[in-house]
Amino acid sequence: PLQQVPDARATRRDRRRAATERDPDQD
């Protein structure tokens, strides 16, 4: 469970970073 907390946060941030790289205008 402890790994799920940072893992979920990292995944959300990673998805936002990927979206920014794909569509910087959406940031």
PDBQT receptor file of N, H, CA, C and O in Angstrom, charges set to zero:
ATOM      1  N   PRO A   1       0.834  -1.212   0.000  1.00  0.00    +0.000 N 
ATOM      2  CA  PRO A   1       0.000   0.000   0.000  1.00  0.00    +0.000 C 
ATOM      3  C   PRO A   1       0.866   1.258   0.000  1.00  0.00    +0.000 C 
ATOM      4  O   PRO A   1       0.512   2.276  -0.594  1.00  0.00    +0.000 OA
ATOM      5  N   LEU A   2       1.985   1.165   0.666  1.00  0.00    +0.000 N 
ATOM      6  H   LEU A   2       2.273   0.338   1.149  1.00  0.00    +0.000 HD
ATOM      7  CA  LEU A   2       2.856   2.363   0.719  1.00  0.00    +0.000 C 
ATOM      8  C   LEU A   2       3.385   2.695  -0.670  1.00  0.00    +0.000 C 
ATOM      9  O   LEU A   2       3.562   3.861  -1.024  1.00  0.00    +0.000 OA
ATOM     10  N   GLN A   3       3.631   1.657  -1.441  1.00  0.00    +0.000 N 
ATOM     11  H   GLN A   3       3.487   0.710  -1.154  1.00  0.00    +0.000 HD
ATOM     12  CA  GLN A   3       4.174   1.893  -2.789  1.00  0.00    +0.000 C 
ATOM     13  C   GLN A   3       3.073   2.407  -3.720  1.00  0.00    +0.000 C 
ATOM     14  O   GLN A   3       3.348   3.067  -4.722  1.00  0.00    +0.000 OA
ATOM     15  N   GLN A   4       1.835   2.096  -3.374  1.00  0.00    +0.000 N 
ATOM     16  H   GLN A   4       1.612   1.560  -2.560  1.00  0.00    +0.000 HD
ATOM     17  CA  GLN A   4       0.729   2.513  -4.247  1.00  0.00    +0.000 C 
ATOM     18  C   GLN A   4       0.525   4.027  -4.150  1.00  0.00    +0.000 C 
ATOM     19  O   GLN A   4       0.113   4.663  -5.119  1.00  0.00    +0.000 OA
ATOM     20  N   VAL A   5       0.809   4.588  -3.004  1.00  0.00    +0.000 N 
ATOM     21  H   VAL A   5       1.144   4.071  -2.217  1.00  0.00    +0.000 HD
ATOM     22  CA  VAL A   5       0.585   6.037  -2.833  1.00  0.00    +0.000 C 
ATOM     23  C   VAL A   5       1.503   6.830  -3.767  1.00  0.00    +0.000 C 
ATOM     24  O   VAL A   5       1.017   7.613  -4.583  1.00  0.00    +0.000 OA
ATOM     25  N   PRO A   6       2.818   6.640  -3.661  1.00  0.00    +0.000 N 
ATOM     26  CA  PRO A   6       3.735   7.380  -4.540  1.00  0.00    +0.000 C 
ATOM     27  C   PRO A   6       3.594   6.916  -5.987  1.00  0.00    +0.000 C 
ATOM     28  O   PRO A   6       3.791   7.692  -6.923  1.00  0.00    +0.000 OA
ATOM     29  N   ASP A   7       3.250   5.647  -6.156  1.00  0.00    +0.000 N 
ATOM     30  H   ASP A   7       3.089   5.017  -5.397  1.00  0.00    +0.000 HD
ATOM     31  CA  ASP A   7       3.125   5.120  -7.526  1.00  0.00    +0.000 C 
ATOM     32  C   ASP A   7       1.976   5.826  -8.245  1.00  0.00    +0.000 C 
ATOM     33  O   ASP A   7       2.112   6.231  -9.400  1.00  0.00    +0.000 OA
ATOM     34  N   ALA A   8       0.861   5.967  -7.562  1.00  0.00    +0.000 N 
ATOM     35  H   ALA A   8       0.751   5.638  -6.624  1.00  0.00    +0.000 HD
ATOM     36  CA  ALA A   8      -0.308   6.623  -8.185  1.00  0.00    +0.000 C 
ATOM     37  C   ALA A   8       0.033   8.083  -8.480  1.00  0.00    +0.000 C 
ATOM     38  O   ALA A   8      -0.349   8.611  -9.524  1.00  0.00    +0.000 OA
ATOM     39  N   ARG A   9       0.741   8.728  -7.576  1.00  0.00    +0.000 N 
ATOM     40  H   ARG A   9       1.051   8.299  -6.728  1.00  0.00    +0.000 HD
ATOM     41  CA  ARG A   9       1.083  10.155  -7.777  1.00  0.00    +0.000 C 
ATOM     42  C   ARG A   9       2.065  10.255  -8.955  1.00  0.00    +0.000 C 
ATOM     43  O   ARG A   9       1.933  11.140  -9.800  1.00  0.00    +0.000 OA
ATOM     44  N   ALA A  10       3.016   9.375  -9.006  1.00  0.00    +0.000 N 
ATOM     45  H   ALA A  10       3.123   8.656  -8.319  1.00  0.00    +0.000 HD
ATOM     46  CA  ALA A  10       4.009   9.435 -10.101  1.00  0.00    +0.000 C 
ATOM     47  C   ALA A  10       3.303   9.155 -11.435  1.00  0.00    +0.000 C 
ATOM     48  O   ALA A  10       3.610   9.777 -12.452  1.00  0.00    +0.000 OA
ATOM     49  N   THR A  11       2.381   8.237 -11.416  1.00  0.00    +0.000 N 
ATOM     50  H   THR A  11       2.131   7.732 -10.589  1.00  0.00    +0.000 HD
ATOM     51  CA  THR A  11       1.673   7.908 -12.676  1.00  0.00    +0.000 C 
ATOM     52  C   THR A  11       0.875   9.127 -13.145  1.00  0.00    +0.000 C 
ATOM     53  O   THR A  11       0.836   9.427 -14.338  1.00  0.00    +0.000 OA
ATOM     54  N   ARG A  12       0.274   9.789 -12.251  1.00  0.00    +0.000 N 
ATOM     55  H   ARG A  12       0.306   9.545 -11.282  1.00  0.00    +0.000 HD
ATOM     56  CA  ARG A  12      -0.584  11.000 -12.638  1.00  0.00    +0.000 C 
ATOM     57  C   ARG A  12       0.366  12.086 -13.183  1.00  0.00    +0.000 C 
ATOM     58  O   ARG A  12       0.085  12.741 -14.187  1.00  0.00    +0.000 OA
ATOM     59  N   ARG A  13       1.442  12.239 -12.516  1.00  0.00    +0.000 N 
ATOM     60  H   ARG A  13       1.671  11.707 -11.701  1.00  0.00    +0.000 HD
ATOM     61  CA  ARG A  13       2.381  13.316 -12.966  1.00  0.00    +0.000 C 
ATOM     62  C   ARG A  13       2.978  12.880 -14.317  1.00  0.00    +0.000 C 
ATOM     63  O   ARG A  13       3.149  13.693 -15.225  1.00  0.00    +0.000 OA
ATOM     64  N   ASP A  14       3.284  11.607 -14.426  1.00  0.00    +0.000 N 
ATOM     65  H   ASP A  14       3.145  10.946 -13.689  1.00  0.00    +0.000 HD
ATOM     66  CA  ASP A  14       3.882  11.121 -15.688  1.00  0.00    +0.000 C 
ATOM     67  C   ASP A  14       2.877  11.321 -16.831  1.00  0.00    +0.000 C 
ATOM     68  O   ASP A  14       3.251  11.690 -17.944  1.00  0.00    +0.000 OA
ATOM     69  N   ARG A  15       1.621  11.074 -16.541  1.00  0.00    +0.000 N 
ATOM     70  H   ARG A  15       1.317  10.774 -15.637  1.00  0.00    +0.000 HD
ATOM     71  CA  ARG A  15       0.591  11.213 -17.612  1.00  0.00    +0.000 C 
ATOM     72  C   ARG A  15       0.488  12.696 -17.997  1.00  0.00    +0.000 C 
ATOM     73  O   ARG A  15       0.346  13.032 -19.173  1.00  0.00    +0.000 OA
ATOM     74  N   ARG A  16       0.557  13.538 -17.031  1.00  0.00    +0.000 N 
ATOM     75  H   ARG A  16       0.672  13.265 -16.076  1.00  0.00    +0.000 HD
ATOM     76  CA  ARG A  16       0.424  14.998 -17.324  1.00  0.00    +0.000 C 
ATOM     77  C   ARG A  16       1.671  15.420 -18.135  1.00  0.00    +0.000 C 
ATOM     78  O   ARG A  16       1.570  16.219 -19.066  1.00  0.00    +0.000 OA
ATOM     79  N   ARG A  17       2.806  14.888 -17.779  1.00  0.00    +0.000 N 
ATOM     80  H   ARG A  17       2.888  14.239 -17.023  1.00  0.00    +0.000 HD
ATOM     81  CA  ARG A  17       4.059  15.262 -18.498  1.00  0.00    +0.000 C 
ATOM     82  C   ARG A  17       3.947  14.762 -19.955  1.00  0.00    +0.000 C 
ATOM     83  O   ARG A  17       4.330  15.469 -20.888  1.00  0.00    +0.000 OA
ATOM     84  N   ALA A  18       3.434  13.573 -20.132  1.00  0.00    +0.000 N 
ATOM     85  H   ALA A  18       3.123  12.999 -19.374  1.00  0.00    +0.000 HD
ATOM     86  CA  ALA A  18       3.308  13.017 -21.493  1.00  0.00    +0.000 C 
ATOM     87  C   ALA A  18       2.309  13.870 -22.284  1.00  0.00    +0.000 C 
ATOM     88  O   ALA A  18       2.523  14.142 -23.466  1.00  0.00    +0.000 OA
ATOM     89  N   ALA A  19       1.243  14.281 -21.646  1.00  0.00    +0.000 N 
ATOM     90  H   ALA A  19       1.069  14.060 -20.687  1.00  0.00    +0.000 HD
ATOM     91  CA  ALA A  19       0.230  15.100 -22.339  1.00  0.00    +0.000 C 
ATOM     92  C   ALA A  19       0.849  16.450 -22.706  1.00  0.00    +0.000 C 
ATOM     93  O   ALA A  19       0.585  16.992 -23.779  1.00  0.00    +0.000 OA
ATOM     94  N   THR A  20       1.657  16.974 -21.824  1.00  0.00    +0.000 N 
ATOM     95  H   THR A  20       1.872  16.533 -20.952  1.00  0.00    +0.000 HD
ATOM     96  CA  THR A  20       2.289  18.282 -22.109  1.00  0.00    +0.000 C 
ATOM     97  C   THR A  20       3.240  18.150 -23.298  1.00  0.00    +0.000 C 
ATOM     98  O   THR A  20       3.317  19.032 -24.153  1.00  0.00    +0.000 OA
ATOM     99  N   GLU A  21       3.954  17.039 -23.332  1.00  0.00    +0.000 N 
ATOM    100  H   GLU A  21       3.891  16.322 -22.638  1.00  0.00    +0.000 HD
ATOM    101  CA  GLU A  21       4.905  16.850 -24.452  1.00  0.00    +0.000 C 
ATOM    102  C   GLU A  21       4.117  16.635 -25.753  1.00  0.00    +0.000 C 
ATOM    103  O   GLU A  21       4.546  17.053 -26.828  1.00  0.00    +0.000 OA
ATOM    104  N   ARG A  22       2.970  15.982 -25.633  1.00  0.00    +0.000 N 
ATOM    105  H   ARG A  22       2.621  15.642 -24.760  1.00  0.00    +0.000 HD
ATOM    106  CA  ARG A  22       2.150  15.710 -26.838  1.00  0.00    +0.000 C 
ATOM    107  C   ARG A  22       1.389  16.989 -27.215  1.00  0.00    +0.000 C 
ATOM    108  O   ARG A  22       1.300  17.345 -28.389  1.00  0.00    +0.000 OA
ATOM    109  N   ASP A  23       0.858  17.652 -26.228  1.00  0.00    +0.000 N 
ATOM    110  H   ASP A  23       0.930  17.363 -25.273  1.00  0.00    +0.000 HD
ATOM    111  CA  ASP A  23       0.081  18.877 -26.495  1.00  0.00    +0.000 C 
ATOM    112  C   ASP A  23       0.481  19.962 -25.489  1.00  0.00    +0.000 C 
ATOM    113  O   ASP A  23      -0.190  20.129 -24.470  1.00  0.00    +0.000 OA
ATOM    114  N   PRO A  24       1.525  20.674 -25.749  1.00  0.00    +0.000 N 
ATOM    115  CA  PRO A  24       1.988  21.722 -24.812  1.00  0.00    +0.000 C 
ATOM    116  C   PRO A  24       0.954  22.835 -24.681  1.00  0.00    +0.000 C 
ATOM    117  O   PRO A  24       0.947  23.571 -23.695  1.00  0.00    +0.000 OA
ATOM    118  N   ASP A  25       0.099  22.951 -25.659  1.00  0.00    +0.000 N 
ATOM    119  H   ASP A  25       0.104  22.352 -26.461  1.00  0.00    +0.000 HD
ATOM    120  CA  ASP A  25      -0.917  24.018 -25.606  1.00  0.00    +0.000 C 
ATOM    121  C   ASP A  25      -1.975  23.688 -24.546  1.00  0.00    +0.000 C 
ATOM    122  O   ASP A  25      -2.656  24.575 -24.033  1.00  0.00    +0.000 OA
ATOM    123  N   GLN A  26      -2.097  22.406 -24.235  1.00  0.00    +0.000 N 
ATOM    124  H   GLN A  26      -1.544  21.685 -24.652  1.00  0.00    +0.000 HD
ATOM    125  CA  GLN A  26      -3.131  22.007 -23.265  1.00  0.00    +0.000 C 
ATOM    126  C   GLN A  26      -2.654  22.279 -21.838  1.00  0.00    +0.000 C 
ATOM    127  O   GLN A  26      -3.468  22.432 -20.928  1.00  0.00    +0.000 OA
ATOM    128  N   ASP A  27      -1.376  22.338 -21.649  1.00  0.00    +0.000 N 
ATOM    129  H   ASP A  27      -0.714  22.214 -22.388  1.00  0.00    +0.000 HD
ATOM    130  CA  ASP A  27      -0.843  22.552 -20.289  1.00  0.00    +0.000 C 
ATOM    131  C   ASP A  27      -1.520  23.774 -19.668  1.00  0.00    +0.000 C 
ATOM    132  O   ASP A  27      -1.220  24.133 -18.530  1.00  0.00    +0.000 OA
TER     133      ASP A  27
